[in-house]
Amino acid sequence: MTALLTVRDLRKAYAGVHALDGVSFEVAAGSITGLIGPNGSGKSTAIDCLSGFQKLDGGRVSLDGTDITGRSAHLIARAGLMRTFQTVRIYERLSLRDNLAIAAQQFDPANWVDEFFRTRRYREAVEASELRANQLVDLIGLSKYYEIETGILSYGQKKLVALAAALMPHPKIVVLDEPVAGVNPSRIREIEVALQQLNGAGETFLIVEHNVEFITTLCHHVIVLEQGRKLTEGTAEAIHTDPRVLEAYLGLSPEMAEAEMRGAA
């Protein structure tokens, strides 16, 4: 598969401590790729740096062949990389419909003059936004809440609203920061299904998540970080049974990790 997002030799240090020490990976177009690692491994720093929310000390990030290294977050978003955050950021006193309309408005070509005079460009932007919103709420399974204030939704459903908002401007890739953190286990499956539906419709995702079971169930490819470096990467099945990953997460020695795997088998 063709690489859509290419990350090369990312470096970031805080007071001499290397949060990222030469991290490189790729995300294939049309894939769901997982980025995992124990606490302090550098995964959150990695996505903050590649999305423009932190400044890199070194390295290069390219999106669909375009170098986006060092750009500000809003310019990276306009280039086609959108993201969500571990803490949900939505307008809880507005309807789901209005949340999605606001998300689209930030990127549509119409300006305030078009809106004031209700120009053709404004009308076309509104129509396109409505069409996109209806498609997305169907895919995330929240159609019946379209006209309802999002504040009444469950935490997991609010995460889906944030996901749909990130998808409104037709990005090339969406980076998800802990999409099931704090979510009721019964809602995790809903988020998993929604992501599968969206991916089936052509969306590409990079997911940072502590829930390894969620990642290995959902993702086509998984990258594992440890202490600011890439430990390994591969298919979900290979990662799930890799002694180095078990050692990183469980603190087991390689011998103990292999024994644990044999016992599970």
Phi, psi and omega per residue, in radians:
M1 nan 2.583 -3.105
T2 -1.290 2.360 3.097
A3 -1.245 2.184 3.076
L4 -1.635 -0.789 3.105
L5 -2.000 2.204 3.130
T6 -2.127 2.159 -3.132
V7 -2.044 2.190 -3.085
R8 -2.235 2.100 2.945
D9 0.972 0.786 3.124
L10 -1.117 2.333 3.125
R11 -2.366 2.337 3.104
K12 -2.674 2.249 -3.137
A13 -2.244 2.584 3.057
Y14 -2.157 1.973 3.133
A15 0.896 0.736 3.085
G16 1.516 -0.153 3.115
V17 -1.604 2.176 -3.066
H18 -1.450 1.781 3.061
A19 -1.286 -0.617 3.041
L20 -2.292 2.248 -3.046
D21 -2.277 1.223 3.084
G22 1.451 0.760 -3.109
V23 -1.442 2.272 3.094
S24 -2.329 2.433 3.038
F25 -2.907 2.981 3.108
E26 -2.303 2.669 3.017
V27 -2.111 2.121 -3.108
A28 -1.340 2.520 3.066
A29 -1.046 2.353 3.111
G30 1.401 0.155 -3.089
S31 -1.805 2.883 2.851
I32 -1.967 1.932 -3.087
T33 -1.936 2.361 3.133
G34 -1.774 2.521 3.045
L35 -2.194 1.918 -3.040
I36 -2.200 3.002 3.104
G37 2.807 2.720 3.115
P38 -1.144 2.962 3.111
N39 -0.961 2.358 3.137
G40 1.460 0.143 -3.104
S41 -1.361 -0.347 3.102
G42 1.870 0.073 -3.061
K43 -1.167 -0.714 3.120
S44 -1.187 -0.689 3.078
T45 -1.084 -0.683 -3.135
A46 -1.042 -0.843 -3.095
I47 -1.291 -0.512 3.047
D48 -1.120 -0.683 -3.125
C49 -1.263 -0.775 -3.084
L50 -1.283 -0.351 3.110
S51 -1.686 0.035 3.039
G52 1.548 0.153 -3.134
F53 -1.566 -0.191 2.952
Q54 -2.405 2.658 -3.124
K55 -1.527 2.290 3.104
L56 -1.264 2.576 2.948
D57 -1.543 -0.395 3.129
G58 -3.032 2.807 3.127
G59 2.000 -3.130 -3.075
R60 -2.522 2.443 3.097
V61 -2.228 2.230 3.073
S62 -2.223 2.495 -3.124
L63 -2.133 2.018 3.136
D64 0.918 0.710 3.103
G65 1.517 -0.075 -3.136
T66 -1.829 2.266 3.127
D67 -1.274 2.066 3.121
I68 -1.973 0.215 -3.120
T69 -1.016 2.256 3.037
G70 1.407 -0.053 3.106
R71 -1.238 2.722 3.069
S72 -1.252 2.825 -3.049
A73 -1.014 -0.717 -3.075
H74 -1.233 -0.540 3.097
L75 -1.308 -0.581 3.051
I76 -1.160 -0.696 3.088
A77 -1.079 -0.754 3.133
R78 -1.178 -0.449 3.088
A79 -1.294 -0.284 3.065
G80 2.111 0.182 3.070
L81 -1.943 1.891 3.089
M82 -1.846 2.811 -3.140
R83 -2.572 2.787 2.962
T84 -1.975 3.036 -3.091
F85 -2.181 2.739 -3.137
Q86 -1.036 -0.732 3.047
T87 -1.507 2.185 -3.048
V88 -1.111 2.339 3.109
R89 -2.135 1.598 3.079
I90 -2.398 2.954 3.096
Y91 -1.639 1.696 -2.979
E92 -1.232 -0.350 3.138
R93 -1.604 0.001 3.086
L94 -1.892 2.780 3.120
S95 -1.232 2.865 3.042
L96 -1.018 -0.741 3.124
R97 -1.008 -0.804 -3.113
D98 -1.199 -0.626 3.080
N99 -1.021 -0.766 -3.114
L100 -1.265 -0.608 3.100
A101 -1.112 -0.726 3.118
I102 -1.130 -0.719 3.130
A103 -1.071 -0.675 3.140
A104 -1.281 -0.634 -3.040
Q105 -1.075 -0.517 -3.123
Q106 -1.143 -0.326 -3.036
F107 -2.110 -0.131 -3.080
D108 -1.321 2.772 -3.045
P109 -1.346 -0.214 -3.100
A110 -1.336 2.530 3.090
N111 -2.001 -3.024 -3.060
W112 -1.153 -0.519 3.100
V113 -1.156 -0.763 3.086
D114 -1.035 -0.741 -3.133
E115 -1.151 -0.744 -3.107
F116 -1.082 -0.759 -3.088
F117 -1.637 0.025 3.142
R118 0.897 0.909 -3.096
T119 -1.216 2.962 3.103
R120 -1.054 -0.684 3.132
R121 -1.091 -0.697 3.105
Y122 -1.134 -0.805 -3.111
R123 -1.102 -0.705 3.129
E124 -1.162 -0.644 3.116
A125 -1.141 -0.728 3.120
V126 -1.128 -0.762 3.130
E127 -1.092 -0.756 3.136
A128 -1.138 -0.665 3.118
S129 -1.141 -0.763 3.127
E130 -1.094 -0.748 3.135
L131 -1.100 -0.817 -3.141
R132 -1.094 -0.764 -3.130
A133 -1.075 -0.769 3.132
N134 -1.109 -0.685 3.096
Q135 -1.102 -0.763 -3.068
L136 -1.228 -0.731 -3.134
V137 -1.156 -0.528 3.035
D138 -1.143 -0.780 -3.090
L139 -1.187 -0.565 3.128
I140 -1.619 0.000 3.037
G141 1.317 0.494 -3.096
L142 -2.103 0.457 -3.085
S143 -1.010 -0.648 -3.079
K144 -1.257 -0.180 3.124
Y145 -1.819 0.208 -2.981
Y146 -0.994 -0.700 -3.078
E147 -1.773 0.212 -3.058
I148 -1.801 2.535 3.080
E149 -1.016 2.325 -3.059
T150 -1.258 -0.248 3.125
G151 -1.088 -0.398 -3.114
I152 -1.482 -0.157 -3.083
L153 -1.309 2.788 3.058
S154 -1.225 2.906 -3.122
Y155 -1.084 -0.710 3.109
G156 -1.111 -0.692 3.101
Q157 -1.169 -0.619 3.078
K158 -1.117 -0.621 3.075
K159 -1.110 -0.634 3.091
L160 -1.182 -0.633 3.078
V161 -1.094 -0.783 3.112
A162 -1.080 -0.664 3.093
L163 -1.105 -0.832 3.134
A164 -1.082 -0.676 3.120
A165 -1.092 -0.694 3.117
A166 -1.147 -0.489 -3.105
L167 -1.513 -0.201 -3.046
M168 -0.992 -0.708 -3.101
P169 -1.468 0.332 3.138
H170 0.998 0.974 -3.137
P171 -1.210 2.854 3.076
K172 -1.368 -0.548 -3.142
I173 -2.659 2.574 3.037
V174 -2.100 2.250 3.079
V175 -1.720 2.156 -3.095
L176 -1.876 2.147 3.138
D177 -1.731 1.847 3.107
E178 0.904 1.077 -3.068
P179 -1.145 -0.348 3.130
V180 -2.030 0.182 3.084
A181 -1.129 2.239 3.129
G182 1.320 0.121 -3.105
V183 -1.614 2.401 3.079
N184 -0.980 2.351 -3.119
P185 -0.892 -0.570 -3.141
S186 -1.208 -0.377 3.131
R187 -1.577 -0.328 -3.110
I188 -1.047 -0.717 3.132
R189 -1.088 -0.629 3.114
E190 -1.109 -0.721 3.119
I191 -1.168 -0.709 3.105
E192 -1.044 -0.817 -3.139
V193 -1.105 -0.744 -3.139
A194 -1.070 -0.739 3.127
L195 -1.152 -0.660 3.084
Q196 -1.124 -0.716 3.115
Q197 -1.118 -0.782 -3.131
L198 -1.150 -0.713 3.096
N199 -1.127 -0.670 3.076
G200 -1.099 -0.443 3.097
A201 -1.517 0.051 3.039
G202 1.892 0.032 -3.104
E203 -1.403 2.571 3.125
T204 -1.931 2.385 -3.093
F205 -2.315 2.500 2.889
L206 -2.052 2.117 -3.010
I207 -2.054 2.167 2.972
V208 -1.727 2.220 -3.038
E209 -2.767 2.467 3.044
H210 -1.399 -0.460 -3.074
N211 -1.324 1.670 -3.045
V212 -1.154 -0.636 3.123
E213 -1.079 -0.743 3.098
F214 -1.039 -0.800 -3.115
I215 -1.134 -0.841 -3.061
T216 -1.252 -0.390 3.062
T217 -1.345 -0.629 -2.946
L218 -1.685 -0.639 -2.884
C219 -1.532 2.560 3.056
H220 -1.393 -0.569 -3.077
H221 -2.503 2.477 -3.078
V222 -2.277 2.337 3.089
I223 -1.958 2.327 -3.100
V224 -2.015 2.194 3.062
L225 -1.847 2.625 3.014
E226 -2.625 2.184 3.105
Q227 0.897 0.762 3.034
G228 1.417 0.094 3.128
R229 -2.242 2.767 3.075
K230 -1.350 2.106 3.124
L231 -1.400 -0.826 -3.135
T232 -2.937 3.003 3.001
E233 -2.719 2.776 -3.140
G234 2.862 -2.877 3.108
T235 -1.182 2.793 3.132
A236 -1.029 -0.707 -3.137
E237 -1.105 -0.753 -3.141
A238 -1.146 -0.714 -3.135
I239 -1.153 -0.694 -3.073
H240 -1.103 -0.440 -3.095
T241 -1.996 0.243 -3.116
D242 -1.419 2.111 -3.134
P243 -0.999 -0.570 -3.140
R244 -1.161 -0.600 3.120
V245 -1.252 -0.753 3.087
L246 -1.061 -0.697 3.116
E247 -1.109 -0.762 -3.113
A248 -1.134 -0.694 -3.077
Y249 -1.478 -0.668 -3.006
L250 -1.829 -0.130 -3.130
G251 1.311 0.328 -3.130
L252 -1.482 2.592 2.993
S253 -1.219 2.794 3.108
P254 -0.945 -0.671 -3.141
E255 -1.161 -0.765 3.129
M256 -1.152 -0.663 -3.138
A257 -1.116 -0.741 3.124
E258 -1.129 -0.669 3.101
A259 -1.130 -0.671 3.102
E260 -1.089 -0.739 3.119
M261 -1.114 -0.760 -3.141
R262 -1.111 -0.644 3.128
G263 -1.176 -0.665 3.121
A264 -1.172 -0.584 -3.138
A265 -1.243 nan nan
